[in-house]
Amino acid sequence: MRWRHRRTGRDLDMKDYFAGIDIGSTMTKVVIMNEEIVASLIVATSPEQRKMANRVMEDALSMAKISFSEVRYLVATGYGRINVPFADKQITEISCHARGVHYWLPSVRTIIDIGGQDCKAIRVKDGRVTNFIMNDRCAAGSGRFIEVIADTLGVDLGDMGRLSLSARQPVRISSTCTVFAEHEVVAKLAEGAALPDIIAGIHEAMARRIHGMARRIKIERDVAITGGGAKNIGLVTVLQDIIGSPTTVPEEPLLTGAIGAALLGKEIAKKGSPTPGERAPLAEASFFD
């Protein structure tokens, strides 16, 4: 398969590589693709995002065993997308998640993305956004909410989902505010509530808030759950029960934004893109330079 590059006359073929870098509030993801994924990387987002973007891109290129000049088009997305000076284009994470989920799960019509600092519900058709809603002003409904509670309980974040599945009588957490919910958790502990019951109650409170937001754009099957929250089996289970229909988690729910970015870059390249020489080079950069 070959495409003709309109502006340069250069042929695009199956040997061309496309990259997506998704800088989230807590995690940064990179994907390099041609006809399939050839390299992917997930690391914690660091404060100096420009230096980090350079470093993770170099690591991904090393994994793919290619040079930066072989990347035909690179799209940056996510919370920190403006901090990728070597990207050819910046695209909102809403569009990138839609395209990335479609890559793995083409039948999905509703995406619920549970990130570190926000939560989104996205309606899609054929990988394109038709409607969306986002909560980025409150930690409730995001990964940060679970992190705070895990710290309060002294439980490893990765164990929260598993522990909640053993709950016998989930407690009711009435507040969706992170600060007040934390106070409620301390009170429940003092009353002698079992740890799994408290965690299950937290997951239910979080799931109800997410569902309340998502149904404002009308949840339509099939439903996919992405982001770090999709790795919490307890949260996914209760959210599925509240939605009232099965949900699916992509193969790697943290990578959908980066995959979508790479695929959108590929589509742009088919229509006409800058030559590699016109792109800013990889270089150590910082707001503090």
Secondary structure by P-SEA (a helix, b strand, c coil): cccccccccccccccbbbbbbbbcccbbbbbbbcccccbbbbbccccaaaaaaaaaaaaaaaaaccccccccbbbbbcccccccccccccccaaaaaaaaaaaccccccbbbbbcccbbbbbbbccccccccccccccccccaaaaaaaaaaacccccaaaaaaaaccbbbbbccccaaaaaaaaaaaaaacccaaaaaaaaaaaaaaaaaaaaacccccccbbbbccccccaaaaaaaaaaacbbbbbccccccaaaaaaaaaaaaaaaacccccccccccccccccc
